[in-house]
Amino acid sequence: MKSVVVEINNQYALVLKQDGSFVRLRNRNYSVGDEMDLAPGAGHRNLPFILSMAASLVLMLTVSAYAYFTPYSYISMDVNPSIEYTLNRFDRIIQVRTCDVESQELVQSLHVQHYHADTAVEKTLEQLRSLQYLKANQDNMMMIAVASANEEHAAKLMEKVSVTLRQAAERNQIRLQIHTAQDTPARVMEARQMGTTFGKLRLIERLRDSSPDPAVIQDHDWIHSSVQDIVQKTIQSGKHNSGFTDGTSNGNQNYVPDDSNGSVSPPEPNREGDGPGAPVDAGDDKGGKTPSTSSGQS
């Protein structure tokens, strides 16, 4: 366990160290929940200051601990590996769940506990690239799914993480085709019982819906398949009903989900220096609806 910022008070931050002691640090734009490595002897042990902040911290924890540690929404990220984040109502990560050996390898060097969702998905993308699950200057696919009992919150969270991923992909020179889905906590629990993520489960459902013979598409046959394999099979099974495109892109996915009707908004205009690209589908899915594919250049 690293040292954790537990309270901010103007110019100073109260930090809980690994040994259970508190120290005061000058606030360098810290946020509550930030983790850090502290050298022995770091910080100031100003007892009156610490006692004052610790007392307010106890009151704060009494009031808000339930809110902080109660699951409120979920994000799954699937490439192959698959990883699932549980978030509190403040969009901070309170649990990381792995679904396969590859995702266990991924989280060994990915420390996102208590991070905001935006930062967590960005760090996850960078780690996927570092481990070569996403490759620069090649076409890559990712499934992002968000679930919450609060549909409005889920839609806003989806929009934020989609934009964050698109921008992170640009910085890392990753050509990324992103498919999205919005779901419910009940679907999250169903997927967990099957040993997969709710995003992967939604992809398999799209495959089944596009198949001429849906009965042959069994969940257990596909839960360990990559997003790219499932999408390509969906295209082969019934391209006109799948909601996916069989084009490749020389740019990133530039669609942002439209909260109002489950469709996708028009792509951003092509920027100077970007190569021409074929249509890239966001695959946004709310409540089981698969939108029609929008075309444009990224």
KAPE-V873997 format. One record per pair of residues at least 4 apart in sequence whose ideal C-beta (glycine too) atoms are under 7 Angstrom apart, sorted by sequence separation. I is the first residue (numbers start at 1). GAP is how many residues later the second one is. D is the distance in Angstrom with one decimal. If there is no record, write none. Layout:
I_GAP_D + I_GAP_D
This chain:
17_4_5.0 + 30_4_5.0 + 38_4_4.3 + 46_4_6.0 + 47_4_6.0 + 48_4_6.2 + 49_4_6.3 + 50_4_5.8 + 51_4_6.3 + 52_4_6.8 + 53_4_6.1 + 54_4_6.6 + 55_4_6.9 + 56_4_6.1 + 57_4_6.1 + 58_4_6.4 + 59_4_6.6 + 60_4_5.7 + 61_4_4.6 + 64_4_5.6 + 65_4_6.0 + 66_4_5.8 + 78_4_4.5 + 87_4_5.3 + 88_4_5.5 + 99_4_5.5 + 101_4_6.7 + 102_4_6.5 + 103_4_6.5 + 104_4_6.9 + 106_4_5.8 + 115_4_4.6 + 116_4_6.9 + 117_4_6.3 + 118_4_6.4 + 119_4_6.2 + 120_4_6.2 + 121_4_6.5 + 122_4_6.6 + 123_4_6.2 + 124_4_6.3 + 125_4_6.6 + 126_4_6.3 + 127_4_6.3 + 150_4_6.4 + 151_4_6.4 + 152_4_6.6 + 153_4_6.1 + 154_4_6.2 + 155_4_6.6 + 156_4_6.5 + 157_4_6.3 + 158_4_6.0 + 159_4_6.5 + 160_4_6.3 + 161_4_6.1 + 162_4_6.4 + 163_4_6.4 + 164_4_6.1 + 165_4_6.1 + 166_4_6.7 + 167_4_6.6 + 168_4_6.2 + 183_4_4.3 + 185_4_6.6 + 186_4_6.5 + 187_4_6.3 + 188_4_6.5 + 189_4_6.7 + 190_4_6.9 + 196_4_4.6 + 197_4_6.9 + 198_4_6.4 + 199_4_6.8 + 200_4_6.6 + 201_4_6.5 + 202_4_6.7 + 203_4_6.6 + 204_4_6.4 + 205_4_6.2 + 206_4_6.4 + 207_4_6.4 + 219_4_6.0 + 225_4_4.4 + 227_4_6.1 + 228_4_6.1 + 229_4_6.3 + 230_4_6.3 + 231_4_6.5 + 232_4_6.5 + 233_4_6.1 + 235_4_5.0 + 238_4_5.7 + 270_4_5.3 + 285_4_6.3 + 8_5_5.4 + 9_5_6.9 + 38_5_6.7 + 45_5_6.7 + 87_5_6.4 + 98_5_3.9 + 115_5_4.7 + 128_5_4.4 + 129_5_4.6 + 135_5_6.5 + 148_5_5.2 + 169_5_4.3 + 191_5_5.2 + 196_5_5.9 + 209_5_7.0 + 211_5_6.7 + 225_5_5.4 + 258_5_5.1 + 285_5_5.7 + 16_6_6.0 + 17_6_6.1 + 76_6_6.8 + 77_6_5.3 + 87_6_6.1 + 88_6_5.2 + 98_6_4.8 + 128_6_4.5 + 134_6_4.8 + 148_6_4.0 + 191_6_5.6 + 208_6_4.7 + 211_6_5.2 + 258_6_6.3 + 7_7_4.3 + 15_7_6.8 + 87_7_6.7 + 129_7_6.8 + 147_7_6.4 + 169_7_4.2 + 191_7_4.1 + 194_7_6.9 + 235_7_5.8 + 239_7_6.3 + 257_7_6.4 + 258_7_5.0 + 284_7_5.8 + 5_8_5.1 + 6_8_5.5 + 14_8_5.9 + 15_8_5.3 + 76_8_4.6 + 85_8_5.1 + 86_8_5.5 + 112_8_4.1 + 146_8_4.9 + 222_8_6.0 + 234_8_4.4 + 6_9_6.9 + 86_9_3.8 + 98_9_5.8 + 125_9_6.8 + 208_9_4.1 + 235_9_5.4 + 255_9_4.2 + 256_9_5.5 + 5_10_5.6 + 6_10_5.0 + 14_10_6.3 + 15_10_5.5 + 74_10_6.4 + 75_10_4.6 + 188_10_4.8 + 191_10_4.5 + 207_10_5.6 + 234_10_5.6 + 255_10_6.3 + 4_11_6.9 + 74_11_6.8 + 85_11_6.1 + 96_11_5.7 + 112_11_5.7 + 146_11_5.2 + 187_11_4.7 + 235_11_4.7 + 3_12_5.1 + 4_12_5.1 + 12_12_5.2 + 13_12_4.9 + 74_12_5.7 + 75_12_6.7 + 146_12_4.4 + 255_12_6.0 + 281_12_4.9 + 3_13_6.5 + 12_13_6.8 + 74_13_6.8 + 83_13_7.0 + 84_13_4.2 + 110_13_6.3 + 165_13_6.3 + 204_13_6.9 + 231_13_5.3 + 254_13_4.3 + 3_14_4.8 + 12_14_6.3 + 13_14_4.7 + 73_14_4.7 + 110_14_6.4 + 187_14_6.9 + 254_14_4.5 + 279_14_6.6 + 3_15_6.2 + 11_15_6.4 + 12_15_5.6 + 71_15_4.9 + 72_15_6.0 + 83_15_6.1 + 84_15_7.0 + 183_15_5.2 + 204_15_5.6 + 207_15_6.8 + 11_16_5.4 + 72_16_5.3 + 96_16_6.7 + 162_16_6.5 + 279_16_4.1 + 1_17_5.5 + 13_17_4.7 + 72_17_4.2 + 82_17_4.3 + 96_17_6.8 + 110_17_4.9 + 144_17_6.4 + 279_17_6.3 + 25_18_5.1 + 70_18_6.3 + 82_18_6.1 + 109_18_6.7 + 144_18_6.6 + 162_18_6.4 + 181_18_6.0 + 201_18_6.9 + 204_18_4.8 + 264_18_4.4 + 280_18_5.5 + 8_19_6.0 + 23_19_6.7 + 24_19_5.8 + 69_19_6.7 + 81_19_5.6 + 93_19_5.2 + 183_19_6.5 + 23_20_2.8 + 24_20_4.6 + 68_20_5.4 + 83_20_4.8 + 93_20_5.8 + 264_20_5.4 + 277_20_5.2 + 17_21_6.2 + 23_21_6.4 + 67_21_6.8 + 81_21_3.5 + 82_21_5.7 + 93_21_6.3 + 106_21_6.0 + 144_21_6.8 + 181_21_4.2 + 276_21_6.0 + 277_21_4.7 + 8_22_6.4 + 23_22_6.1 + 24_22_5.5 + 67_22_5.8 + 80_22_6.6 + 81_22_3.7 + 92_22_5.6 + 93_22_5.4 + 158_22_6.2 + 262_22_6.2 + 71_23_7.0 + 83_23_6.3 + 92_23_6.7 + 200_23_6.1 + 207_23_5.6 + 251_23_5.2 + 8_24_6.3 + 83_24_6.9 + 92_24_5.8 + 93_24_7.0 + 158_24_5.8 + 203_24_6.5 + 210_24_5.1 + 251_24_6.8 + 262_24_4.2 + 5_25_4.8 + 7_25_6.5 + 24_25_5.8 + 69_25_5.9 + 81_25_5.4 + 91_25_5.8 + 106_25_6.5 + 194_25_6.1 + 212_25_6.8 + 250_25_3.8 + 257_25_6.5 + 5_26_6.8 + 6_26_6.6 + 24_26_6.2 + 91_26_4.5 + 204_26_6.5 + 207_26_5.9 + 211_26_4.5 + 212_26_6.7 + 250_26_6.2 + 251_26_4.3 + 254_26_6.9 + 5_27_5.7 + 93_27_5.1 + 155_27_6.5 + 196_27_4.1 + 203_27_4.8 + 207_27_4.5 + 210_27_4.7 + 211_27_6.5 + 250_27_4.4 + 253_27_4.9 + 255_27_3.6 + 257_27_4.3 + 262_27_5.3 + 264_27_6.3 + 270_27_5.0 + 5_28_6.6 + 15_28_6.3 + 22_28_4.9 + 154_28_5.3 + 195_28_6.4 + 206_28_5.7 + 210_28_3.7 + 249_28_4.2 + 263_28_4.7 + 266_28_6.7 + 4_29_6.8 + 5_29_4.5 + 194_29_6.3 + 249_29_5.9 + 253_29_6.3 + 262_29_5.8 + 267_29_3.8 + 87_30_5.8 + 207_30_6.6 + 248_30_5.9 + 264_30_5.2 + 266_30_6.1 + 267_30_6.7 + 4_31_5.5 + 210_31_4.9 + 247_31_3.1 + 249_31_4.5 + 267_31_5.4 + 3_32_6.9 + 22_32_6.1 + 209_32_6.8 + 210_32_4.2 + 247_32_5.3 + 2_33_4.1 + 3_33_5.3 + 2_34_6.1 + 140_34_5.9 + 142_34_6.0 + 144_34_5.9 + 245_34_5.0 + 2_35_5.9 + 3_35_4.6 + 85_35_6.1 + 140_35_6.2 + 145_35_6.9 + 245_35_6.9 + 14_36_6.8 + 136_36_6.7 + 137_36_6.2 + 139_36_5.2 + 140_36_5.1 + 141_36_4.9 + 142_36_5.3 + 143_36_5.0 + 144_36_5.1 + 145_36_4.4 + 146_36_5.5 + 147_36_4.3 + 149_36_5.8 + 206_36_6.3 + 245_36_4.5 + 136_37_4.6 + 138_37_6.5 + 140_37_6.9 + 147_37_5.7 + 206_37_6.5 + 244_37_5.6 + 136_38_5.8 + 139_38_6.8 + 141_38_7.0 + 145_38_5.9 + 147_38_5.7 + 243_38_6.8 + 14_39_4.4 + 244_39_6.3 + 117_40_6.5 + 121_40_5.0 + 125_40_6.0 + 134_40_5.3 + 147_40_6.3 + 243_40_5.6 + 83_41_6.6 + 147_41_5.0 + 75_42_6.3 + 118_42_6.1 + 122_42_5.6 + 126_42_7.0 + 14_43_6.8 + 118_43_6.6 + 121_43_5.8 + 125_43_4.9 + 129_43_5.4 + 9_44_5.8 + 77_44_6.6 + 117_44_6.0 + 121_44_5.9 + 125_44_6.7 + 254_44_4.3 + 129_45_6.2 + 253_45_6.9 + 7_46_5.4 + 75_46_6.9 + 118_46_4.7 + 122_46_4.6 + 126_46_6.4 + 252_46_6.0 + 77_47_5.8 + 125_47_7.0 + 243_47_3.8 + 251_47_3.5 + 243_48_6.3 + 245_48_5.4 + 7_49_6.9 + 79_49_6.1 + 249_49_5.8 + 7_50_5.1 + 243_50_6.3 + 6_51_5.8 + 147_51_5.9 + 81_52_6.5 + 145_52_7.0 + 179_52_6.9 + 145_53_5.5 + 79_54_5.2 + 145_54_3.1 + 79_55_6.5 + 144_55_6.6 + 143_56_4.5 + 143_57_6.7 + 145_57_6.0 + 33_59_5.7 + 143_60_5.6 + 79_63_5.3 + 78_64_6.8 + 77_65_6.6 + 78_65_4.1 + 91_66_6.5 + 77_67_6.0 + 76_69_4.6 + 75_71_5.6 + 74_72_7.0 + 177_72_6.1 + 73_73_6.6 + 74_73_4.5 + 73_74_6.5 + 175_74_5.7 + 73_75_3.7 + 175_75_6.6 + 178_75_4.2 + 35_76_7.0 + 72_76_6.4 + 175_76_6.7 + 176_76_5.3 + 177_76_5.4 + 175_77_6.4 + 176_77_5.7 + 180_77_6.0 + 35_79_6.5 + 73_80_6.4 + 33_81_3.7 + 73_81_6.2 + 170_82_5.5 + 169_83_4.7 + 202_83_6.2 + 73_84_6.0 + 143_84_4.9 + 206_84_6.3 + 142_85_6.3 + 75_86_6.5 + 141_86_4.7 + 166_86_5.3 + 141_87_4.6 + 166_87_5.9 + 166_88_6.3 + 141_90_5.9 + 163_93_6.0 + 162_94_5.7 + 162_95_6.3 + 99_96_6.4 + 99_97_5.7 + 159_97_5.7 + 99_98_5.9 + 159_98_5.7 + 158_99_5.4 + 159_100_6.7 + 155_102_7.0 + 179_102_7.0 + 180_102_5.7 + 177_103_5.2 + 179_103_6.9 + 180_103_5.9 + 182_103_6.7 + 155_104_4.1 + 178_104_6.2 + 179_104_3.3 + 180_104_4.7 + 181_104_4.0 + 182_104_4.4 + 180_105_6.8 + 139_109_4.7 + 4_110_7.0 + 139_110_6.5 + 74_111_6.9 + 84_113_5.0 + 74_114_5.0 + 82_114_6.6 + 82_115_4.8 + 82_118_5.7 + 78_119_5.8 + 76_121_3.7 + 78_121_5.0 + 76_122_5.7 + 78_122_4.9 + 76_123_3.8 + 100_124_6.8 + 80_146_3.6 + 79_147_6.7 + 80_147_6.5 + 79_148_5.7 + 78_149_5.2
